[in-house]
Amino acid sequence: MKYIMALDQGTTSSRCIIYDRKGNAIGKAQREFEQIFPEAGWVEHDPIGIWGSQLETACQALYKAGLTVDDIAAIGITNQRETTIVWDKTTGRPVYNAIVWQCRRTADYCDGLKKKGFEDQWKARTGLPIDPYFSATKLWWILEHVEGARDRAKNGELLFGTVDTWLIWNLTGGKVHVTDPSNASRTMMYNIHDLCWDKDILDTLGIPECMLPQVRDSSCIFGYTAPGIFVVPGGTRRERPATEEPMTEDDGEIGIPIGGIAGDQQAALFGQTCFDSGMAKNTFGTGGFLLINTGDNIVRSSHGLLSTIAWKVGEKATYALEGSVFISGATLQWLRDGLGIIKDASESASICESVEDTAGVYLVPAFAGLGAPYWDPYARGIITGITRGTDRAHIVRAAVEAMAYQTCDLIKAAEMDMNGGGATISELRVDGGAAGDNFLLQFQADMLGKDVCRPSCIETTSLGAAYLAGLAVGYWKDLDDVVSDWQVDRLFEPEMELPLRKKKLDGWYEALDRCMDPHGQESTTK
C-alpha cells in the first residue's frame, strides 16, 4: 500500500501529515518556529527556519508511521500565502527574511500607488485591491531596501517565491522553480484572466520577470525530491520508470514525485470537496478565510472581497470569491502568550461556557489592521464594554465570538456580491484548528442563521494538498473518487432567536466603528 505525504507550511508552524487511500491520517508531525517582529506592524520569518522545520516534520511523520520514502506515492504542498522570499539562485541563501503576509510595512507605498490611480486597473487584472497583504509590494520592498538586490535581480541572480516555491526549490535540490495559479493569484502580479504574470504591473514596481517562478497546474508532476533528502532509516533507491521523461539530471535514482500545490485556503476548499459553484468553506486558523467556489466565473466584488483562482486542474481554472480576516485563531494565541489569561487554546471553550455571555464586552482583533470586507490597514485592536464586573471569562468569550462575527461579515458581503445580492449560502463547511470548538461553531450557526458543517477530518488544508497530489499520480481516479471519502462529523443548526442575534451583531458593528474611527475611517460596517 502506498500513501500520500502532505506538507502543510503555516504561519506559526510546519506540519506533515501522511494520508491513506481513505483520507485517514496515519502519521503526523508538527513544529512551531520563530515569529520575528522587527518593528510595530512588521512580521518576518527566517526562510531557513521554515525549510528546516518542514523537512524535520516530514522525516518525523515517516518515522512515526513506520514508513520509508518508498511507501510514499506523491507529495502535496500547501502553504501560507503571500509570504515573500527572495534568494540567491546559485547559493540558495535568502537575501532577507521572509516578509509574512501579515506584515504592514508597505502600507504607505500602497497608498501612493492608489493615489496614482493604479487600483481599479490592477484589481480588474488581478482580482485584488492594492494592499500590503499581497506579495508584490513586499517583493518591491526587498529589492528597494536590500543593497544591490535590484541589480542582482535584473542580472538573473535572484529568485522570488512564495513559500510553496521555496519548499519545492529546496526539495528538488535547487532544480525546480515553480508555483501554481492559486499562489500566483495572491501575489498582485498575476493576471487571473490571461493566466500569466502581468508585465505592466511588474514594470511599475521594477520587478524583473526573470526572477518569478514558472506557473504550472495545481495538480501535475512538478519535479522529484533530491535523492537522500529525507533521512529515514530503511529507505531504498527508487528507479525512474523507463517510459517517463526525466525531470532532473541524476544517475537514475529518483525521489518522491511532487504532484500538488495549492495555497492553504484554496487547498482547504479542495479538501472540503467544494467542487461545485456556490459551495463555501471557512477556515479558522491563524487568520479566518472564507472561500466560495464560483466555477468558471470571476465574480467582481463591490463589497471588499477578492476574486482569486481556487485551482487549475488540466486546462480549466476554477475561481473563487474570498474574504480574508487577518487575525482569527491568533487572538487565542495572544490571550495565551501576550496576556497570559489562558494556558492553552483548547481551554477556551470551557471558559466561554462558564459565563452566560460577554456582559457587553466586544473584542475586535485588528492587531494588523482589518482585512475583508473593510480593508483598513491602520485600524488597531480594541476591547469595548469593560466594566468593574468584567473578568477573564468575558474577555476570552469575546475573543472567541469575534471569530464568528468576522465570518458573518464575510458571508454578508459574499451574498451581496453574488447574483446581485439575491444569492444565499445555505451551508458553511468549516475547518482549521478552532473548528474542533463546539461552542464556537454553535455560536457561528446562531449568528449566521445557517447550518455549519464540520467534516470528520478538519485537517482539510493538508488533505486538499494530498488530494491534488494523489490525482496527479492516479492515486485517486477523479473528483468523484475524492468526494466518496468526505464525511460529516457534526452539523450545527441555528438555535438563537432573531432579536437576540440582531442585538449581538449590532454591538459588534458599534465596536468596529470605534476601532476605525480614530483613523478617520467612515462607518462602513452597517
SULRAGI-V249912 format. One record per pair of residues at least 12 apart in sequence whose C-alpha atoms are under 8 Angstrom apart, sorted by the first residue. I is the first residue (numbers start at 1). GAP is how many residues later the second one is. Records with the same first field share a line. If there is no record, write none. Layout:
I->GAP / GAP
//
This chain:
1->70
2->18 / 69 / 70 / 71
3->15 / 16 / 17 / 18 / 68 / 69 / 70 / 71
4->14 / 15 / 16 / 68 / 69 / 70 / 71 / 72 / 462 / 465 / 466
5->12 / 13 / 14 / 67 / 68 / 69 / 70 / 71 / 461
6->12 / 13 / 69 / 70 / 71 / 72 / 456 / 457 / 459 / 460
7->47 / 51 / 68 / 69 / 70 / 71 / 455 / 458
8->69 / 70 / 71 / 256 / 453 / 454
9->41 / 45 / 68 / 69 / 70 / 71 / 154
10->69 / 70 / 254
11->69 / 89 / 275
12->20 / 21 / 22 / 23 / 274
13->17 / 18 / 19 / 20 / 40
14->16 / 17 / 18 / 19 / 36 / 39 / 40 / 43
15->13 / 14 / 15 / 16 / 39 / 42 / 43
16->12 / 13 / 14 / 38 / 41 / 42 / 45
17->12 / 41 / 44 / 445
18->43 / 44
19->444 / 447
21->454 / 455
22->463
23->440 / 462
24->433
26->39
27->34 / 35 / 37 / 38
28->29 / 32 / 33 / 34 / 36 / 37
29->28 / 29 / 31 / 32
30->27
31->22 / 23 / 26
32->21
33->16 / 17 / 20
34->12 / 15
41->62 / 63 / 64 / 327
42->60 / 61 / 62 / 63
43->56 / 57 / 58 / 59 / 60 / 61
44->53 / 54 / 55 / 56 / 59
45->52 / 53 / 54 / 55
46->51 / 52
47->38 / 47 / 50 / 51
48->46
51->115 / 116 / 119
55->175
58->172
59->171 / 172 / 173
62->170
63->169
68->164 / 165 / 166 / 167
69->161 / 163 / 166 / 167 / 186 / 187
70->165 / 166 / 167 / 168
72->184
73->183 / 184 / 397 / 400 / 402
74->182 / 183 / 184 / 185 / 395 / 396 / 399
75->181 / 182 / 183 / 184 / 185 / 391 / 394
76->182 / 183 / 184 / 185 / 386 / 389 / 390 / 391 / 392 / 393 / 394
77->87 / 181 / 183 / 184 / 185 / 385 / 388 / 389
78->86 / 183 / 184 / 185 / 186 / 189 / 383 / 384 / 387
79->84 / 85 / 183 / 184 / 185
80->21 / 83 / 183 / 184
81->20 / 81 / 82 / 102 / 105 / 182 / 183
82->18 / 19 / 51 / 52 / 53 / 80 / 101 / 104 / 105
83->15 / 16 / 17 / 18 / 51 / 52 / 79 / 80
84->14 / 15 / 16 / 17 / 51 / 54 / 55 / 76 / 77 / 78 / 79
85->12 / 13 / 14 / 54 / 75 / 76 / 77 / 78 / 81
86->12 / 53 / 56 / 72 / 73 / 74 / 75
87->71 / 72 / 73
88->69 / 70 / 71
89->67 / 68 / 69 / 70
90->67
92->82
95->51 / 54
96->46 / 50
99->39
101->31 / 32 / 33 / 34
102->31 / 224 / 266
103->29 / 30 / 265
104->28 / 29 / 264 / 273
105->27
106->26 / 31 / 32 / 35
107->24 / 25 / 270
109->28
110->20 / 21 / 22 / 27
113->17
114->16
122->66 / 79
125->65 / 66 / 67 / 68
126->59 / 62 / 63 / 64 / 65 / 66 / 67 / 181 / 182
127->65 / 173 / 179 / 180 / 181
128->58 / 60 / 178 / 179 / 180
129->177
130->58
134->52 / 53 / 54
135->27 / 51 / 52 / 53
136->51 / 52 / 53 / 69
137->68
139->21 / 68
140->65 / 66 / 67
143->64
150->57
153->54 / 55 / 57 / 58
154->54 / 56
156->54 / 55
158->53
159->51 / 52 / 53 / 54
160->51 / 52 / 53
161->18 / 51 / 52
162->17 / 21
164->15 / 97 / 99
165->12 / 13 / 14 / 48
171->53 / 54 / 55 / 58
172->51 / 52 / 53 / 54
173->52 / 53
175->73
176->46 / 47
177->36 / 37
178->35 / 36 / 37 / 38 / 44
179->34 / 35 / 36 / 37 / 82
180->35 / 36 / 37 / 38 / 81 / 82 / 131 / 132
181->14 / 34 / 35 / 36 / 37 / 128 / 129 / 130 / 131
182->36 / 80 / 81 / 84 / 126 / 127 / 128 / 129 / 130
183->79 / 80
184->31
185->123 / 124
186->122
189->12 / 13
192->116 / 117
196->19
197->12
217->94 / 95 / 96 / 97
218->42 / 43 / 44 / 93 / 94 / 95 / 250
219->40 / 41 / 42 / 93 / 94 / 95 / 249 / 250 / 252 / 253
220->38 / 39 / 40 / 249 / 252 / 253
221->36 / 37 / 38 / 39 / 251 / 252
222->35 / 36 / 37 / 38
223->24 / 25 / 34 / 35 / 36
224->23 / 24 / 30 / 31 / 32 / 33 / 34
225->29 / 30 / 31 / 32 / 33
226->28 / 29
227->26 / 27 / 28
228->27
237->16 / 17
238->15 / 16 / 17
239->13 / 14 / 15
240->12 / 13 / 14
258->211
259->209 / 210 / 211 / 212 / 213 / 214
260->205 / 206 / 207 / 208 / 209 / 210 / 212
261->204 / 207 / 208
262->49 / 203
264->197 / 198
265->18 / 24 / 26 / 196
266->25 / 44 / 45 / 195
267->193 / 194 / 195 / 196 / 197 / 198
268->13 / 15 / 163 / 192 / 193 / 194 / 195 / 196
269->12 / 22 / 24 / 41 / 191 / 192 / 195
270->190 / 191 / 194 / 195 / 197
271->189 / 190 / 191 / 192 / 193 / 194 / 196
272->157 / 183 / 188 / 192 / 214
273->209 / 210 / 213
274->19
275->18
276->17 / 18 / 19
277->15 / 16 / 17 / 18
278->14 / 15 / 16 / 147
279->13 / 14 / 146 / 148 / 149
280->12 / 13 / 145 / 147 / 148 / 149
281->147 / 148 / 149 / 150
282->125 / 146 / 147 / 148 / 149
283->147 / 148 / 149 / 152
284->44 / 45 / 119 / 146 / 147 / 148 / 149 / 150 / 151
285->43 / 44 / 45 / 147 / 148 / 149
286->40 / 41 / 42 / 43 / 44
287->37 / 38 / 39 / 40 / 41 / 42 / 43
288->36 / 37 / 38 / 39 / 40 / 41 / 115 / 118 / 119
289->33 / 34 / 35 / 36 / 118
290->32 / 33 / 34 / 117 / 120 / 121
291->29 / 30 / 31 / 32
292->28 / 29 / 30
293->17 / 25 / 26 / 27 / 28
294->24 / 25 / 26 / 27
295->23 / 24 / 25
296->21 / 22 / 23
297->21 / 22
298->21 / 22 / 23
299->21 / 22 / 118 / 119
300->117
301->20 / 113 / 116
302->115
303->70 / 110 / 111 / 113 / 114
304->19 / 68 / 69 / 70 / 71 / 109
305->16 / 17 / 18 / 19 / 67 / 68 / 105 / 108 / 109
306->15 / 16 / 17
307->12 / 13 / 14 / 15
308->12 / 13 / 14
321->93
323->48 / 49 / 50 / 87
324->47 / 48 / 49
325->45 / 46 / 47 / 81
326->40 / 42 / 43 / 44 / 45
327->38 / 39 / 40 / 41
328->37 / 74 / 75
329->74 / 104 / 105
331->34 / 68
332->13 / 16 / 64 / 67 / 68
333->12
335->61
341->51
346->91
348->48 / 49 / 52
349->88 / 89 / 90 / 91
351->42 / 45 / 46
352->41 / 42 / 44 / 45 / 48 / 87
353->86
354->39
355->38 / 39
357->37 / 40
358->35 / 36 / 37 / 39 / 40
359->26 / 31 / 35
360->24 / 25 / 26 / 147
361->22 / 23 / 24 / 25 / 29 / 33 / 34 / 37
362->21 / 22 / 23 / 33 / 36 / 37 / 40 / 145 / 146 / 149
363->18 / 19 / 20 / 21 / 32 / 35 / 36 / 39 / 148
364->17 / 18 / 19 / 35 / 38 / 147 / 148 / 151
365->15 / 16 / 17 / 34 / 37
366->13 / 14 / 15 / 16 / 149
367->12 / 13 / 14
368->12
369->12
372->38
373->36 / 37 / 40
374->150 / 151
376->140 / 145
378->138 / 141
379->136 / 137 / 140
380->135 / 136
381->134
382->129 / 132 / 133
383->128
384->127
400->40
401->39 / 42
404->36 / 37 / 39 / 40 / 43
405->39 / 42 / 100 / 103
407->37
408->36 / 39 / 40
411->14
425->25
426->24 / 25
427->23 / 24 / 25 / 26
428->22 / 23 / 24 / 25
429->23 / 24 / 25 / 26
430->22 / 23 / 24 / 25 / 28
431->23 / 24 / 27 / 28 / 29
432->26 / 27 / 28 / 29
433->25 / 26
435->19 / 23
436->22
441->51
442->50 / 51 / 52
445->47 / 48 / 49 / 50
446->47 / 48 / 49 / 50 / 55
447->47 / 49 / 54 / 58
448->46
449->44 / 45
450->43 / 44
451->40 / 41 / 42 / 43
452->39 / 40 / 41
453->35 / 36 / 37 / 38 / 39
454->34 / 35 / 36 / 37
455->31 / 32 / 33 / 34 / 35
456->30 / 31 / 32 / 33 / 34
457->30 / 32
467->15
509->16 / 17
512->13
513->12
//
